[in-house]
């Protein structure tokens, strides 16, 4: 299965929030929507954290210059 995109997940999350705010769902459907919303929220948060780390790598080097570097979540910090 292809990896989910941030934009798609965020759009789904917005739709779930609107449905929950309307208050027209049954309790069971509300719980299912809430669970999916939590999953999507965690996914989006993870993707934003990854993007922030990439930006930090691009912005910093030992001399304070902007130097792009390869990014890896497993990379150790200098």
C-alpha positions in Angstrom: 0.0 0.0 0.0 1.3 3.5 -0.9 2.3 5.8 1.9 -0.3 8.2 3.0 0.4 11.9 2.2 0.2 14.6 4.8 -2.2 16.7 2.8 -4.6 13.8 2.3 -4.5 12.8 6.0 -5.0 16.5 7.1 -8.0 16.8 4.8 -9.6 13.6 6.2 -8.9 14.9 9.7 -10.7 18.2 8.9 -13.7 16.3 7.6 -13.9 14.2 10.7 -13.7 17.3 12.9 -16.6 18.9 11.0 -18.7 15.8 11.3 -18.1 15.5 15.0 -18.8 19.2 15.5 -22.2 18.9 13.7 -23.2 16.4 16.4 -25.4 14.3 14.1 -23.4 11.0 14.4 -24.5 8.2 16.7 -22.3 7.5 19.7 -20.8 4.4 18.0 -20.0 6.4 14.8 -18.7 9.3 16.9 -16.2 6.9 18.6 -15.1 5.4 15.3 -14.6 8.9 13.9 -12.7 10.0 17.0 -10.4 7.0 16.8 -9.7 7.7 13.2 -9.1 11.3 14.0 -6.6 10.5 16.7 -4.7 8.2 14.3 -4.7 10.9 11.6 -3.6 13.5 14.1 -0.7 11.4 15.2 0.3 10.7 11.6 0.2 14.5 10.7 2.1 15.4 13.9 4.8 12.8 13.0 5.1 14.2 9.4 5.4 17.8 10.7 8.1 16.7 13.2 10.0 15.0 10.3 9.7 18.2 8.2 10.9 20.3 11.1 14.0 18.1 11.5 14.8 18.4 7.8 14.5 22.2 8.0 16.9 22.3 11.0 19.4 20.2 9.1 19.2 22.5 6.1 19.6 25.6 8.3 22.5 24.6 10.5 26.2 23.7 10.1 29.2 24.1 12.3 29.9 27.5 10.8 26.4 28.8 10.9 26.0 28.6 7.1 23.1 27.1 5.2 24.3 23.8 3.9 21.9 21.0 2.8 22.7 17.6 4.3 21.1 14.2 3.7 18.3 13.5 6.2 17.7 10.3 8.1 15.5 9.8 11.2 18.2 7.4 12.4 21.0 9.9 12.1 22.8 10.9 15.2 23.0 14.6 16.1 26.4 16.3 15.9 
